[in-house]
Amino acid sequence: MKLEDFMRKNKPLKKVSALEPYREEIKTLLDNNYTQEQILEFLKISKKVQVSRQSLSSFLKKNKHKAAPLKLDEKKKVLEKSQEVSSANQDLDAYFAKYKK
């Protein structure tokens, strides 16, 4: 039996959170310092989804590791900034080394 055939004939038994479709929006709100209460309000008003604060909190804990990975250009920016900081630290070390003697 092929995978497609199996999937067509059998429904998954694992439950999917009602919040799953809104994961990226929830993450965006969190990244912009919105509280859980504000996120619940957003979901209720904008998405017609009403869950308890405890459900949201559990969802956030379970999905911490599922944050979207950095894109290549974001990784390059982080690396460049890291190299700039490292270079500045070396310059400061050299500057203070002159006056330590």
C-alpha positions, 0 to 999 in steps of 0.5 A, spaced: 500 500 500 502 506 498 502 512 503 497 516 499 492 510 499 493 509 506 492 517 508 486 517 503 483 511 507 485 513 514 484 519 518 489 521 523 488 520 530 492 525 533 489 532 535 491 538 532 490 545 536 485 550 534 490 555 535 495 551 530 492 555 524 494 562 527 501 560 530 505 565 526 500 571 528 501 569 535 508 569 534 508 575 531 504 578 537 508 575 542 515 578 538 511 585 539 510 584 546 503 583 546 500 579 552 497 573 552 490 577 554 491 581 548 492 575 544 486 572 546 482 578 545 485 578 538 483 571 536 476 572 539 475 578 535 479 577 529 478 569 528 472 567 532 476 563 536 475 562 543 480 558 548 482 559 555 488 563 557 491 556 560 490 553 553 494 558 550 499 558 555 500 550 553 500 551 546 506 556 547 510 552 551 509 546 546 510 550 540 516 554 543 521 549 539 517 550 532 519 558 531 520 559 524 528 558 522 532 565 520 532 566 513 539 566 509 539 573 509 537 574 516 543 569 518 548 573 514 546 580 518 546 576 525 553 574 523 555 580 520 553 584 527 557 578 531 563 580 527 562 587 528 562 586 535 568 582 535 572 586 532 570 592 536 572 588 542 579 587 539 580 594 538 578 596 545 582 590 548 588 593 544 586 600 546 586 599 554 592 594 553 596 600 551 594 604 558 595 598 562 602 598 562 
